[in-house]
Amino acid sequence: MAYISGKDGSITYDGVKLAKVANWTLSSQVEALEVTSLADTARDYTPGLKSATGSCAVWYYDDAPVSLLEKVIRTDTPTDADKLTMQLGYGTNSITFECLITGAELSMVVGEVLQAQVSFQVCGDMTGVDL
């Protein structure tokens, strides 16, 4: 049986594939809206709005994702034009969505390659899901 490991992960944003991905995560939620009536003997729920957030860590080599980091590490004001299309891949599968970069953190440790941690908020529905 084949398996998928961390070495199979990839991140593509606005058509640019990041070369050195350390890891990525995606967390998706659906709100539970209560619809219990007074006559009910147990609480009942219906699905509400969905949302998703995530993060990734990339190694900062010469081909560093500078344009990705510049979405939040900047001197000017962010706009709607800063939304980007991101694709998280694993093996031959992927999840595609529009997102807004909400945070970036650079981590420098003696003896290690500089690493960038990036967090994002998904905007709207997923545009492609191949689980």
C-alpha positions, 0 to 999 in steps of 0.5 A: 500500500502506498503512503504519502509523507511530508516529502510529498507536500507542496505549496503553489501560490498564484502559479508559483510553486515554492521549492523548499516547503517544510510543512503546511496545515489546513484547518476547516470548520463548519459552525453548528447553529442551534435549532432546538425548539421549546418542545424538544428534549435534546438540542439540535443543530444545523450547519452554518457558515464554513471557514478555514485557516492554515499555515505553512513553513518554508525554508528561505533559500535564494528562491525564497517566497519574498512576494508571499512574505511581502503580503504582510511584512510591508510599509504600505497598506494591504488591499483586496489585491493582496488576496492570492490563489493557493494550492496545497498539494500532497502526492497527486492530490491538492486543495485550492482556494483564495486566501489572504496572508494574515501573518509572517514570521521569520525564524533565524537559528544558528546553524540552520537555514532561515525559515519563514512561517506564514499563516493565512485565512481562506476567503470564500469556498474552496475552488478545488478539492481532490482528497 
